Structures are given as structure tokens and as C-alpha cells.
């Protein structure tokens, strides 16, 4: 991961908040043959006694499931909005263009859950993403036979995070004038660009003392 002091969060809480806001992740692993695999899944983040855990589930009998049975080491990648930054937007355009983005890499050990652990995780997962207690799609409101039948096709997992690294690259290395020029141009772009502009405005308050 690109690592430089300019492009960092204010504190660990900001990193965790970013992970919670972007729960659809890429989980990477490698089996005994060393060949990497990756899969895309939603995860639920839990903090316990100062440690971070990521909960989710895989389809059984898939390449990634078999790999993690061989090697429990996992890399979980969280990513947010990103956008091209043209040097033509700077006061001096004869500079290098770049890309603004935010990403977190969580490294840890993956453990598979038993049937009860899977059920408990599904209860938490649906409650979190449904976002309301009266949703008819909560696991707690499903027919038990239907649920148990579908659970046969999946396996729950938990990743205990042992290392977090991140890049929040939002033009923090630019002077205030260029920083604002980038925001102004991004606001004219698509939804992704506008999202990056919003993140830059939040960061600008820390960089330049704005409220």
C-alpha cells in the first residue's frame, strides 16, 4: 500500500468509521500453492476489548473457501469513492496529474464458524443492513426450515484484524488554492467525483483551519 505521512486519517476512529461506511469488501487469500484468490462480500465490523473483528459468510465449496481452509491469513480491502485529478486544474498546470482515493487494508486471521455461529452472525448481519426492527426480511422472522435449508450452502467466518493500514489521498499535499481548485472541478463531475469533493471539504477543515 502507498504509505506517506501526507495521506493519513486524523486518528484510528476515522479509519474504523470509514470501514463501517464501506462494508462491501474484497477478501484476499492464498492457498498452499501460493496462487492468490479474492472474493467480494459484505462484512459487519465489531469492536471487542479494543480489537476489531470482521464478520461475514461465503458460499461453500468455492475456490476462496477452500483456500482459507488451507491458509487462514486474510487481507480485507475496504475502498471508497475515487476520482482522477488533472494537473490542468492547478495554478501551475505543468505538474503531474494523479488520482484521489481512500482505502483501508485489514490483515488478520480468518476462522470459520459452526452452524450456531453462522446463525448468530446472520441475525446480526440482517439486522444491521436492514436497519429496522420491523423488516420482514430479518433472520429472526424467517421460517426456520427455509433458513436452515439455505444455511447449508454457506459458511460463516470471522476475521480478527491484527494490522490496519490506510491511504486517504485527498490532495493534502497541495496548497490551499490548488486544493480548492480541485474541489471546484470535482463538483462539476459525476457522482463519484462529487463524493471525493465532499471528502476533501471535510479534510480541508483540518488542513486549513476552517470550521
C-alpha positions as CSV (number, residue, x, y, z in Angstrom):
1,X,0.0,0.0,0.0
2,X,1.1,3.5,-0.8
3,X,2.3,4.9,2.5
4,X,3.2,8.5,3.1
5,X,2.6,10.8,6.1
6,X,0.5,13.3,4.0
7,X,-2.3,10.9,3.2
8,X,-3.4,9.7,6.7
9,X,-6.5,9.9,8.8
10,X,-6.6,12.1,11.9
11,X,-6.9,9.1,14.2
12,X,-7.9,5.4,14.4
13,X,-11.5,6.3,14.9
14,X,-11.7,7.9,11.5
15,X,-10.3,4.7,9.9
16,X,-12.8,2.5,11.7
17,X,-15.6,4.8,10.7
18,X,-14.5,4.6,7.0
19,X,-14.6,0.8,7.3
20,X,-18.1,0.8,8.7
21,X,-19.3,3.1,5.9
22,X,-17.9,0.9,3.2
23,X,-18.7,-2.7,4.2
24,X,-18.7,-4.3,0.8
25,X,-15.1,-5.6,0.7
26,X,-12.6,-7.7,-1.2
27,X,-11.1,-10.5,0.8
28,X,-7.8,-11.9,-0.5
29,X,-6.0,-15.1,0.4
30,X,-3.6,-17.6,-1.0
31,X,-3.5,-21.4,-0.7
32,X,-0.6,-23.8,-0.3
33,X,0.3,-23.3,-3.9
34,X,0.8,-19.5,-3.3
35,X,-1.7,-18.5,-6.0
36,X,-3.9,-15.6,-4.8
37,X,-7.7,-15.6,-4.8
38,X,-10.2,-12.9,-4.0
39,X,-13.9,-12.6,-3.4
40,X,-16.4,-9.8,-2.8
41,X,-18.6,-9.9,0.2
42,X,-20.3,-7.6,2.8
43,X,-18.9,-7.7,6.3
44,X,-20.0,-6.5,9.7
45,X,-17.4,-4.8,11.8
46,X,-17.4,-5.4,15.6
47,X,-15.1,-3.9,18.2
48,X,-14.4,-6.0,21.3
49,X,-12.0,-5.1,24.0
50,X,-10.1,-2.8,21.7
51,X,-9.8,-5.3,18.9
52,X,-11.6,-5.3,15.5
53,X,-13.4,-8.3,14.1
54,X,-15.0,-8.6,10.7
55,X,-18.0,-11.0,10.3
56,X,-19.5,-12.4,7.1
57,X,-20.2,-15.6,5.1
58,X,-19.0,-17.4,2.0
59,X,-20.6,-19.9,-0.3
60,X,-19.4,-23.3,0.4
61,X,-17.2,-25.3,-1.9
62,X,-15.9,-22.2,-3.7
63,X,-12.2,-21.5,-4.5
64,X,-11.9,-18.9,-1.8
65,X,-13.5,-21.1,0.8
66,X,-11.1,-24.0,0.1
67,X,-8.1,-21.6,0.2
68,X,-8.9,-20.3,3.6
69,X,-9.2,-23.8,4.9
70,X,-5.6,-24.3,3.9
71,X,-4.3,-20.9,4.9
72,X,-6.2,-18.6,7.4
73,X,-4.2,-15.5,6.6
74,X,-6.5,-12.9,5.0
75,X,-6.3,-9.4,3.6
76,X,-9.5,-7.4,3.6
77,X,-9.7,-4.4,1.4
78,X,-12.1,-1.5,2.0
79,X,-12.4,1.2,-0.6
80,X,-14.4,4.4,-1.2
81,X,-15.1,6.9,-3.9
82,X,-12.1,7.8,-6.2
83,X,-11.5,10.3,-9.0
84,X,-8.9,11.4,-11.5
85,X,-7.2,14.7,-10.6
86,X,-5.9,16.7,-13.6
87,X,-2.9,18.9,-13.1
88,X,-4.6,21.3,-15.5
89,X,-6.7,22.3,-12.5
90,X,-3.7,23.7,-10.6
91,X,-2.5,27.2,-10.7
92,X,0.6,25.8,-12.3
93,X,-0.7,23.1,-14.7
94,X,2.8,21.8,-15.6
95,X,2.7,19.3,-12.8
96,X,1.9,15.6,-12.6
97,X,-1.8,14.5,-12.7
98,X,-2.9,12.0,-10.1
99,X,-5.8,10.1,-8.5
100,X,-7.6,10.7,-5.2
101,X,-9.0,7.8,-3.3
102,X,-9.5,6.3,0.1
103,X,-8.6,2.7,1.0
104,X,-8.0,0.6,4.1
105,X,-6.2,-2.8,4.3
106,X,-7.1,-5.0,7.2
107,X,-4.8,-8.0,7.7
108,X,-5.8,-10.8,10.0
109,X,-6.7,-14.4,10.7
110,X,-9.9,-16.0,9.3
111,X,-11.8,-18.5,11.3
112,X,-14.8,-20.4,10.1
113,X,-17.9,-20.6,12.3
114,X,-20.0,-23.6,13.3
115,X,-23.7,-23.8,12.5
116,X,-24.8,-21.8,15.5
117,X,-22.1,-19.2,14.9
118,X,-23.4,-18.8,11.3
119,X,-26.9,-18.4,12.6
120,X,-25.9,-15.8,15.1
121,X,-23.9,-13.9,12.5
122,X,-26.8,-13.9,10.1
123,X,-29.1,-12.4,12.8
124,X,-26.6,-9.6,13.3
125,X,-25.9,-9.1,9.6
126,X,-29.5,-8.8,8.5
127,X,-30.4,-6.6,11.5
128,X,-27.6,-4.2,10.7
129,X,-28.2,-3.9,6.9
130,X,-32.0,-3.9,7.1
131,X,-31.7,-1.1,9.6
132,X,-35.1,-1.6,11.3
133,X,-36.6,-4.0,13.7
134,X,-39.9,-4.4,11.8
135,X,-38.3,-5.6,8.5
136,X,-39.9,-8.8,7.2
137,X,-36.5,-9.9,5.9
138,X,-34.8,-10.2,9.3
139,X,-33.5,-13.7,10.0
140,X,-35.4,-13.7,13.2
141,X,-38.7,-13.5,11.2
142,X,-37.8,-16.2,8.6
143,X,-39.3,-19.7,8.5
144,X,-36.8,-21.9,10.4
145,X,-36.9,-24.8,7.9
146,X,-36.3,-22.4,5.0
147,X,-33.5,-20.7,6.8
148,X,-31.7,-23.9,7.8
149,X,-32.0,-25.3,4.3
150,X,-30.3,-22.2,2.9
151,X,-27.7,-22.2,5.6
152,X,-26.4,-25.5,4.2
153,X,-25.0,-23.6,1.2
154,X,-22.9,-21.1,3.1
155,X,-20.3,-20.9,5.9
156,X,-19.8,-18.1,8.4
157,X,-16.4,-16.6,9.1
158,X,-14.8,-14.1,11.4
159,X,-11.5,-12.2,10.8
160,X,-9.6,-10.9,13.8
161,X,-7.8,-7.9,12.5
162,X,-4.1,-7.9,13.5
163,X,-3.0,-4.9,11.4
164,X,-4.6,-1.9,9.8
165,X,-3.1,0.3,7.1
166,X,-4.7,3.0,5.1
167,X,-4.4,5.7,2.5
168,X,-6.7,8.7,2.5
169,X,-5.3,10.5,-0.5
170,X,-7.3,13.8,-0.8
171,X,-4.7,16.3,-2.2
172,X,-3.4,17.1,1.3
173,X,0.0,17.8,-0.2
174,X,-1.4,20.7,-2.3
175,X,-1.5,24.4,-1.3
176,X,-4.9,25.7,-0.2
177,X,-5.5,27.4,-3.6
178,X,-4.9,24.3,-5.6
179,X,-6.8,22.2,-3.0
180,X,-9.9,24.4,-3.6
181,X,-9.5,24.3,-7.4
182,X,-9.6,20.5,-7.3
183,X,-12.8,20.6,-5.2
184,X,-14.4,23.0,-7.6
185,X,-13.7,20.9,-10.6
186,X,-14.7,17.7,-8.9
187,X,-18.1,19.2,-8.1
188,X,-18.7,19.5,-11.8
189,X,-18.1,15.8,-12.4
190,X,-20.1,12.6,-11.8
191,X,-21.4,11.3,-8.5
192,X,-18.1,9.6,-7.8
193,X,-16.2,12.9,-8.3
194,X,-18.6,14.8,-6.2
195,X,-18.3,12.3,-3.4
196,X,-14.5,12.8,-3.4
197,X,-15.1,16.6,-3.4
198,X,-17.2,16.2,-0.3
199,X,-14.5,14.2,1.5
200,X,-11.9,16.8,0.5
201,X,-14.1,19.6,2.0
202,X,-14.2,17.6,5.3
203,X,-10.5,17.2,5.2
204,X,-10.0,20.9,4.3
205,X,-11.3,21.9,7.7
206,X,-8.4,20.0,9.4
207,X,-5.8,21.2,6.9
208,X,-6.5,24.9,6.7
209,X,-8.3,25.6,10.0
210,X,-11.8,26.1,8.6
211,X,-14.8,25.3,10.7
